[in-house]
Amino acid sequence: MKARIKNYLLLTKTEWNGLIVLVLLIAGALAAPAINRRLNVEKPVNFKKVDLAVAELQRAGVKPYLNEERETASAHLQVKPFKFNPNKLPVESWKRLGLSVRQIKGIKNYEASGGNFNIKADVKKMYTLSAGDYQRLEPYIDLPAGKQLNIAEHRLVVELNTADSATLAKLKGIGPAFARRIIQYRTRLGGFYKKQQLTEVFGLDEMHYKDIQQQFTVDKKRVKKFNVNTAEYEDLKNFPYLSYKQINAIVQYRKQHGDYDSVNELSNVAIIDLATLKKARPYLTVQ
């Protein structure tokens, strides 16, 4: 017995050499952070020297760095407005008008989505522009005055599951392109059961949603439900919360085990995770 154990634990010279190298590597890896801290001791910042350097730069006429918000505020004080047409206006021209990078990005995203400015009031619909920004720019916008928005129009609130594309396009921060995308996504879903689902629409991010959310209400009763006991692949193929494999698995599980007693029983399907089931549950029924 002892001989067997000895033979089992016996190491060749090559194996011993490899074991020694491995131990040395592990020891080196463990010691590296401590060695690095000793070799690279951080020196304390001499703030007096920093202040002197900043003063020298200011005397030389070098403008100190400002963040975007302070740059924008400073630009508002120094800007010299000029008459402009907002359609396809270059980024540099928007900057000359005192707009920040974020504000310009919102306008350019609107144009890229097919948006167009026909009257002055259309510029007011840009969700990145404040009322103060529009008031400052409005006298210089080279577009017809058009119909002024009254208070009722400005506070227009629509039900997300029944509004048509034309109604959605009238809302601030939406426009024709986003209106079409919302309608298309609503059709795929079977209706919205909460406003936050708007962030799933292509190009409509969380920041945009926060600016437009007050213009919507949602009637959950209008959500279309899919009966998992009768639905086939063709019925579910456009539903955005389920993949092809998941739809096929739902159908095959039903054929093998019979009808589902409840929507929660879908968790028995191997590739349906709890996160997917939570998102899809409002759209699924067994009756």
VOFIKOL-102747 format. One record per atom (N, C-alpha, C, CB): x negated, y, z; residue in three letters. Coordinates in steps of 0.05 Angstrom, whole numbers, plus 5000, padded with zeros to 4 digits. Glycine has a CB too. Example, Ala and Ser with C-alpha at 12.3 -4.5 7.8 and 13.67 -1.06 7.14 Angstrom:
2
473648865156ALA;475449105156ALA;473649345156ALA;477449115181ALA;474349555142SER;472749795143SER;474250015157SER;471849885114SER;
end
This chain:
287
498349765000MET;500050005000MET;498350255000MET;501950005024MET;496150255018LYS;494450485019LYS;493050534993LYS;492350455042LYS;492250324980ALA;490850344954ALA;492750464933ALA;489950074945ALA;495250384934ARG;497150504914ARG;497450804919ARG;499850364916ARG;497750874944ILE;498051164950ILE;495551314942ILE;498651204981ILE;493251194948LYS;490651324941LYS;490451364911LYS;488351164952LYS;491251154896ASN;491051174867ASN;493051384856ASN;491650904854ASN;495351404870TYR;497351594861TYR;496451884865TYR;500051544876TYR;494951934888LEU;494052204895LEU;491352264883LEU;494052234924LEU;490052074871LEU;487352114861LEU;487352314837LEU;486151844852LEU;485552504837LEU;485352704816LEU;482752674801LEU;485652984827LEU;482752704775THR;480352694760THR;478852954763THR;480952644730THR;476352964754LYS;474753204756LYS;476053434741LYS;471953154746LYS;477053374717THR;478353584701THR;480753694715THR;479253464673THR;482353514728GLU;484753614743GLU;483953784767GLU;486453374752GLU;481753704781TRP;480753864803TRP;479954144794TRP;478453734817TRP;478554154771ASN;477654414760ASN;480054594754ASN;475954374735ASN;482154464741GLY;484554614734GLY;485954714759GLY;486354444718GLY;486054554780LEU;487354634805LEU;485954864818LEU;487454394824LEU;483254864817ILE;481755084829ILE;482255344814ILE;478755014828ILE;482255324787VAL;482755564771VAL;485555674776VAL;482555494740VAL;487555494779LEU;490255584785LEU;490455724812LEU;492155344785LEU;489155624832VAL;489155744858VAL;487856024857VAL;487655574879VAL;485656044842LEU;484256304840LEU;486056504826LEU;481656274824LEU;487456414805LEU;489256594791LEU;491556694809LEU;490456454766LEU;492656514825ILE;494856594843ILE;493856794864ILE;496056344857ILE;491456734875ALA;490256914895ALA;489757194883ALA;487656794906ALA;488757194858GLY;488257444844GLY;490757604840GLY;486857404818GLY;492857474832ALA;495457604827ALA;496557724853ALA;497457414815ALA;496257584875LEU;497257674901LEU;495657914911LEU;497257454921LEU;493057914905ALA;491258124915ALA;491258374897ALA;488458014918ALA;492158344872ALA;491958564853ALA;493358824863ALA;493258484827ALA;495858814874PRO;497059064882PRO;495459214903PRO;499859014893PRO;494459064923ALA;492859194944ALA;490359314933ALA;492158994966ALA;488959174915ILE;486559284903ILE;487159534886ILE;485159064885ILE;489359524872ASN;490159754855ASN;490760004872ASN;492659684839ASN;492059964896ARG;492660184913ARG;490060314924ARG;494360104937ARG;488060144930ARG;485560254941ARG;483960404919ARG;483860024952ARG;484060304895LEU;482460424874LEU;483760674863LEU;482060224851LEU;486460684864ASN;487960914853ASN;489361074875ASN;489860824831ASN;487861204891VAL;489061354913VAL;490161624901VAL;486961414936VAL;492661664906GLU;493861914895GLU;492962154912GLU;496961894896GLU;492162354897LYS;491262604911LYS;493662784915LYS;489162744894LYS;493862914938PRO;496163094943PRO;496163324923PRO;496063194972PRO;498563414916VAL;498763634897VAL;498163894911VAL;501663644885VAL;496464054898ASN;495764314909ASN;497664524897ASN;492764394902ASN;499764584912PHE;501964754902PHE;500965044898PHE;504264754921PHE;498865124913LYS;497865394909LYS;496665424881LYS;495665464930LYS;495265214872LYS;494065214845LYS;496265214824LYS;492164974841LYS;498465064829VAL;500665054810VAL;501965334807VAL;502864844820VAL;502465464830ASP;503665734830ASP;501865924814ASP;504065834858ASP;499165904819LEU;497366084804LEU;497466034774LEU;494466044815LEU;497665774766ALA;497765704738ALA;500365814725ALA;497565394734ALA;502565784739VAL;505165894729VAL;505066194725VAL;507465814748VAL;503766324745ALA;503566614743ALA;501866704719ALA;502266724769ALA;499666554714GLU;497966604691GLU;499566574665GLU;495466424691GLU;501166364663LEU;502766314639LEU;504766544635LEU;504166044641LEU;506066624657GLN;508066844654GLN;506767104645GLN;509466884680GLN;504367154656ARG;502867404647ARG;502167384618ARG;500467444664ARG;501667134608ALA;500867094580ALA;503367104562ALA;499366834577ALA;505767124573GLY;508167144557GLY;509366874550GLY;507567284532GLY;508466654563VAL;509666394558VAL;512166354573VAL;507566174565VAL;514366284559LYS;516966244572LYS;516965984588LYS;519266244551LYS;517565984614PRO;517665744630PRO;519965564621PRO;517965804660PRO;519765304626TYR;521765104618TYR;524365154634TYR;520764814623TYR;526565134621LEU;529165144633LEU;530764904624LEU;530665414626LEU;532464804641ASN;534164574632ASN;536364684614ASN;535464434656ASN;537764494601GLU;539764574581GLU;541764764591GLU;541164324570GLU;542764734615GLU;544864904625GLU;543865184629GLU;545964794652GLU;541365214640ARG;540365484644ARG;539665614617ARG;537865484662ARG;538665454598GLU;538065554571GLU;540665664559GLU;536865334554GLU;542865514562THR;545365594550THR;546365864563THR;547465384554THR;546165874589ALA;546966124603ALA;545266364594ALA;546766084634ALA;542666314591SER;540866524582SER;541566604553SER;537966444584SER;542166404537ALA;542866454509ALA;545366624506ALA;543266194493ALA;547266594524HIS;549766744524HIS;549167044529HIS;551666644545HIS;547067094545LEU;546367374551LEU;544867504528LEU;544767384576LEU;543267344513GLN;541567444492GLN;542667414464GLN;538867314494GLN;544767254460VAL;545767184433VAL;546967434420VAL;547866964435VAL;546567444394LYS;547767654377LYS;549567524358LYS;545567824362LYS;552267514364PRO;554167364347PRO;554167474318PRO;556967384359PRO;554867294300PHE;555067374272PHE;557467234260PHE;552467294256PHE;558567334239LYS;560867214226LYS;560066944214LYS;561967394204LYS;561666734220PHE;560966464211PHE;563366294205PHE;559266324232PHE;562966104186ASN;565065904180ASN;564065644194ASN;565465854149ASN;565665544213PRO;564765314229PRO;564465044213PRO;566665264251PRO;565665034190ASN;565464784174ASN;562664744163ASN;567464794150ASN;561464514172LYS;558764444163LYS;556664654171LYS;558664394133LYS;557164804192LEU;555264994201LEU;552764854212LEU;556465184222LEU;550364924203PRO;547864794212PRO;547564814242PRO;545464914198PRO;546164614253VAL;545764604282VAL;544364854292VAL;544064354289VAL;542264954277GLU;540765184286GLU;542565434288GLU;538565244266GLU;544565444270SER;546465674271SER;548265664295SER;548265684245SER;549065414303TRP;550665384327TRP;548965474351TRP;551665094331TRP;546365404351LYS;544665474373LYS;544365784375LYS;541865354370LYS;544265914352ARG;544066204352ARG;546566334363ARG;543666304323ARG;548766184363LEU;551266284374LEU;551566224404LEU;553666154359LEU;549466094415GLY;549366054444GLY;550465794454GLY;550766264457GLY;550865594436LEU;551965334444LEU;549765144453LEU;553565214422LEU;550364974472SER;548464774481SER;548264534463SER;549164684510SER;546264364467VAL;545964124451VAL;548463944453VAL;543463964460VAL;549463914478ARG;551863744482ARG;554263854467ARG;552563734513ARG;554664114468GLN;556964234454GLN;556764194424GLN;557164544461GLN;554364234413ILE;553964204384ILE;554363914376ILE;551164294376ILE;553463724393LYS;553863444387LYS;556863374385LYS;552563274409LYS;558463484403GLY;561363434402GLY;562563534376GLY;562763574425GLY;561763764367ILE;562763884341ILE;561863714318ILE;561764174338ILE;559363624317LYS;558363464295LYS;559663194295LYS;555263434297LYS;560263074318ASN;561662824319ASN;564462854307ASN;561862714348ASN;565763074312TYR;568463134301TYR;568263154271TYR;569563394313TYR;566263284261GLU;565963304231GLU;565363034219GLU;563663504224GLU;563662874232ALA;562962614222ALA;565362424221ALA;560762484238ALA;567262474238SER;569762314238SER;571762404218SER;570962314266SER;571062604202GLY;572962704181GLY;574362954189GLY;574862494175GLY;573663074212GLY;575063314222GLY;574263554205GLY;574463364251GLY;576163744204ASN;575663994189ASN;576964224203ASN;576763964160ASN;575864464201PHE;576964704213PHE;578364864191PHE;574764874226PHE;581064894194ASN;582665044175ASN;583365314184ASN;585164884168ASN;583865344210ILE;584565604222ILE;582865634247ILE;587565624229ILE;582765884257LYS;581065934281LYS;581765754304LYS;581366234289LYS;584365714308ALA;585265554331ALA;584165274331ALA;588265554332ALA;583465174307ASP;582364894305ASP;579764874321ASP;581864824276ASP;578165094322VAL;575665084337VAL;576165054367VAL;574065344332VAL;578465154376LYS;579265144404LYS;579764854413LYS;581665314409LYS;580264674393LYS;580864394399LYS;578464234407LYS;582264264376LYS;576064344402MET;573564204409MET;573364164439MET;571064354398MET;573263914447TYR;573263864476TYR;570763954491TYR;573663564481TYR;568563994476THR;566164084489THR;566064394493THR;563763994473THR;567964534480LEU;567964824483LEU;569864904506LEU;568864954457LEU;568965084523SER;570665184544SER;572365414533SER;569065284569SER;574365494548ALA;576065714540ALA;574465974536ALA;578365764560ALA;572466004554GLY;570666234553GLY;568966234527GLY;568866244577GLY;567966004519ASP;566365984495ASP;568066064471ASP;565365694491ASP;570565954469TYR;572266014446TYR;572966314446TYR;574865844447TYR;573566424469GLN;574166714470GLN;571866884460GLN;574966794499GLN;569466804467ARG;567066954458ARG;566566924428ARG;564566854473ARG;567166684417LEU;566566644389LEU;568866724370LEU;565966354384LEU;571366714380GLU;573766754363GLU;573666994344GLU;576166774380GLU;572667234353PRO;572667464335PRO;570767434311PRO;571767714350PRO;568867244313TYR;566967214291TYR;567466974273TYR;564167184303TYR;569566814279ILE;570166584263ILE;571366674236ILE;572066394278ILE;570166594214ASP;570966674188ASP;573066474177ASP;568566694168ASP;575366474190LEU;577666304181LEU;580266454186LEU;577666034197LEU;582366384172PRO;584966514178PRO;585766474207PRO;587166404159PRO;587166674217ALA;588066664245ALA;590066434248ALA;589366934253ALA;591866404229GLY;593766184231GLY;595766214253GLY;592365924233GLY;597065994260LYS;599066004281LYS;597665964308LYS;601165774277LYS;598266144326GLN;597066134353GLN;598465914369GLN;597166404367GLN;596865764384LEU;598065564401LEU;599465684425LEU;595865364411LEU;601965614429ASN;603365714453ASN;602765524476ASN;606365744448ASN;603765594499ILE;603165444523ILE;604265164521ILE;604265584548ILE;606665134510ALA;607864864507ALA;606264684489ALA;610764894496ALA;605164794467GLU;603564634449GLU;600864564462GLU;603064784423GLU;599764754476HIS;597164704489HIS;597364484510HIS;596064964502HIS;599664464523ARG;600064264544ARG;601564024533ARG;601464384567ARG;601463974508LEU;602863744496LEU;601963484508LEU;602563744465LEU;603863324518VAL;603263064529VAL;604762854514VAL;603863054560VAL;603462644505VAL;604762444489VAL;604562164502VAL;603562444460VAL;606461994495GLU;606461714504GLU;604761564484GLU;609361594506GLU;602661434495LEU;600661314478LEU;601561084460LEU;598461224495LEU;603660944468ASN;604560714453ASN;606760774432ASN;605660504472ASN;607661024432THR;609761094412THR;608961324394THR;612261164426THR;606861474401ALA;606061714385ALA;604961624358ALA;603961874400ALA;605761764337ASP;604761704311ASP;602161854306ASP;606861774289ASP;600861804283SER;598261924277SER;598462224276SER;597261814251SER;600562334265ALA;600762624262ALA;600962764289ALA;603262694245ALA;602462634308THR;602662744334THR;600062744349THR;604862594350THR;598662514347LEU;596062494361LEU;594062694350LEU;594962214357LEU;594162744324ALA;592262924312ALA;592563214322ALA;592562924281ALA;594863284333LYS;595263554343LYS;593963604370LYS;598263604345LYS;593263384383LEU;592163414410LEU;589263524410LEU;592163144424LEU;588563664430LYS;585863774433LYS;583863554435LYS;585663964457LYS;581763554419GLY;579663364421GLY;580263104406GLY;579163294449GLY;582363084391ILE;583062844376ILE;582562874346ILE;586062764381ILE;584363014332GLY;583963054303GLY;584762804287GLY;581063114297GLY;584962824261PRO;585962614244PRO;584362354246PRO;585962704215PRO;581762364247ALA;580162114247ALA;580561954272ALA;577162184244ALA;580462084296PHE;580861944321PHE;583761844323PHE;580162124345PHE;585662004312ALA;588461914312ALA;588761654297ALA;590262134300ALA;587461624274ARG;587661384259ARG;586461144274ARG;586261414231ARG;584161194287ARG;582760974301ARG;584460884325ARG;580061074311ARG;585761074339ILE;587461004362ILE;589760834353ILE;588461264376ILE;591060914331ILE;593360754321ILE;592460474313ILE;594660894296ILE;590160454299GLN;589160194290GLN;588460014314GLN;586660234273GLN;587160124334TYR;586459964358TYR;588959884374TYR;584560124376TYR;590960064375ARG;593460004389ARG;594859774376ARG;595260254389ARG;594759764349THR;595959544334THR;594659274340THR;595959594304THR;591959284341ARG;590459034348ARG;591058934376ARG;587459084345ARG;591259124395LEU;591759054422LEU;594558944427LEU;591259294440LEU;596459074413GLY;599259024420GLY;600259244438GLY;599558754434GLY;598759464440GLY;599559694457GLY;597659734480GLY;602359654467GLY;597559974490PHE;595860034513PHE;597359994539PHE;594760334512PHE;596059874559TYR;597359844585TYR;596160034605TYR;597159554595TYR;593960174598LYS;592860384615LYS;591260574597LYS;591060274638LYS;591160834605LYS;589861034589LYS;586860984585LYS;590261304601LYS;585560864605GLN;582660824604GLN;581860654580GLN;581760694629GLN;583760504568GLN;583060334545GLN;582260514520GLN;585360154538GLN;582860764522LEU;582060944500LEU;578960944496LEU;583061224505LEU;577460884518THR;574560884515THR;573560654499THR;573260884543THR;575360464492GLU;574660234475GLU;574960304446GLU;576359994482GLU;576160534440VAL;576360624412VAL;573660714402VAL;578560854410VAL;572860634379PHE;570260704368PHE;569761004368PHE;569960584340PHE;567561094380GLY;566761374379GLY;567961534402GLY;567561494354GLY;569661424418LEU;570961574440LEU;569761484466LEU;574061524440LEU;567761634475ASP;566261554499ASP;567561654525ASP;563361654497ASP;566261584547GLU;567461644574GLU;567661954578GLU;565761524596GLU;565762104569MET;565762394572MET;568162514556MET;563162514563MET;568462414531HIS;570662514515HIS;573362444528HIS;570462384486HIS;573562194538TYR;576062104551TYR;576862284574TYR;575761824560TYR;574862364591LYS;575462534614LYS;576662804605LYS;572962584630LYS;575862904582ASP;576963154573ASP;579763134561ASP;575063274552ASP;580562904551ILE;583162884537ILE;585262714553ILE;582662754511ILE;584462584575GLN;586262394588GLN;588862524597GLN;584862264611GLN;588862774605GLN;591262904616GLN;593462934595GLN;590563174628GLN;592762894569GLN;594762924548GLN;596362674542GLN;593363014522GLN;595862454558PHE;597162204552PHE;598662084576PHE;595062004542PHE;600761944569THR;602161764589THR;602261494575THR;604961874597THR;602761284591VAL;602961014580VAL;605460874591VAL;600360854587VAL;607060764573ASP;609360604580ASP;608560314577ASP;611860674562ASP;607960174599LYS;607059894598LYS;609159714587LYS;606259804626LYS;611659784588LYS;613859614578LYS;613659574548LYS;616559724586LYS;612259744535ARG;612059734506ARG;609759554496ARG;611660004494ARG;608259434515VAL;605959264508VAL;607059004496VAL;604159204533VAL;605958924473LYS;606758664461LYS;605358434474LYS;606158674430LYS;606858214480LYS;605757984494LYS;605457754474LYS;607457904518LYS;603357604477PHE;602857364461PHE;603557114478PHE;599957354450PHE;605256944468ASN;605956694482ASN;603856484476ASN;608856604474ASN;602256414496VAL;600056224492VAL;601055944488VAL;598156234516VAL;603655894493ASN;604755624488ASN;605755584459ASN;606955574507ASN;605855804444THR;606755784416THR;604855914397THR;609555914413THR;603056094407ALA;601256244390ALA;599156054376ALA;599756454406ALA;598656104351GLU;596555974336GLU;594256164331GLU;597655854309GLU;592156074318TYR;589856244313TYR;590656494298TYR;587756084297TYR;592356474278GLU;593156704261GLU;594456924278GLU;595056614239GLU;595856844299ASP;597257034316ASP;595357194333ASP;599356894333ASP;593157074340LEU;591257204359LEU;588657304347LEU;590657004381LEU;588257254321LYS;585657304309LYS;584757594311LYS;585657214280LYS;586657784312ASN;585958074313ASN;585858184341ASN;587958234296ASN;586558014360PHE;586658114388PHE;583758154397PHE;588057904407PHE;582958394406PRO;580158464410PRO;578858334435PRO;579858754413PRO;580558234454TYR;579358134478TYR;578657834477TYR;581258174501TYR;579357704455LEU;578657414452LEU;577057364427LEU;581257244452LEU;574957204429SER;573357134406SER;574656904391SER;570457054414SER;573556844367TYR;574656624351TYR;574556364367TYR;573056594325TYR;572256314380LYS;571856064395LYS;573856044418LYS;569056034405LYS;574256264431GLN;576156264454GLN;578956214445GLN;575956534469GLN;579756334423ILE;582556294413ILE;582856004405ILE;583056474388ILE;580955894392ASN;581055614383ASN;581155424408ASN;578655544366ASN;579655494429ALA;579555324453ALA;582255334467ALA;577355424472ALA;583555564467ILE;586255594480ILE;588255414466ILE;587155884480ILE;588255424439VAL;590055264423VAL;589554964427VAL;589955344394VAL;587054884426GLN;586254604428GLN;586954494456GLN;583354564421GLN;586454654477TYR;587054564504TYR;590054504507TYR;586054774525TYR;591654684495ARG;594554644497ARG;595454394483ARG;596054884484ARG;594154334460LYS;594954094445LYS;594153844459LYS;593654104417LYS;591953854475GLN;591053624489GLN;592453574516GLN;588053644494GLN;593153794530HIS;594253774557HIS;597153864559HIS;592553944576HIS;598353954538GLY;601154054539GLY;601254354545GLY;602653894560GLY;603654454547ASP;604054744551ASP;602854834578ASP;607054804551ASP;602055094577TYR;600955224601TYR;603355284620TYR;599355474594TYR;602955244646ASP;604955304666ASP;604855604673ASP;604655134691ASP;602455714672SER;602056004678SER;599656104663SER;601756054709SER;599456364660VAL;597156484647VAL;594556424661VAL;597556794644VAL;594756404688ASN;592356344704ASN;591156074697ASN;592956354733ASN;592755894685GLU;591755624678GLU;589655644655GLU;594155454669GLU;589555874642LEU;587555914621LEU;584755894632LEU;587956174606LEU;584455944658SER;581855924670SER;580655644669SER;581956024699SER;582455444664ASN;581555164661ASN;580155114634ASN;583854974663ASN;580555304615VAL;579155284589VAL;576255364593VAL;580555464568VAL;574455184586ALA;571655214593ALA;570455484586ALA;570054994580ALA;571055594563ILE;569655834554ILE;571256094559ILE;569055814524ILE;573356074575ILE;574856314583ILE;573856394611ILE;577956264583ILE;572256604612ASP;571156694638ASP;573256874652ASP;568556844635ASP;572856924677LEU;574757074693LEU;574957364684LEU;574057074723LEU;572757484675ALA;572857764665ALA;574557784640ALA;569957864659ALA;574257594622THR;575957594597THR;578857554604THR;574957374578THR;579457374622LEU;582157314630LEU;583457564643LEU;582357074649LEU;581957704659LYS;582957944672LYS;583758154652LYS;580958054692LYS;582158194631LYS;582758394611LYS;585158314594LYS;580258434593LYS;585258054587ALA;587357964569ALA;590057904582ALA;586357714555ALA;590057864609ARG;592457774622ARG;594957944616ARG;591957774652ARG;594758214616PRO;597158374611PRO;598458324583PRO;596458674613PRO;596958194566TYR;598058144538TYR;598857854534TYR;595858214518TYR;598657684555LEU;599257404552LEU;601557314569LEU;596757234559LEU;603157124559THR;605457014573THR;605656724566THR;608057174567THR;607256574582VAL;607756294576VAL;610656244569VAL;606956114601VAL;612156464567GLN;615056434560GLN;615656574534GLN;616756564583GLN;
end
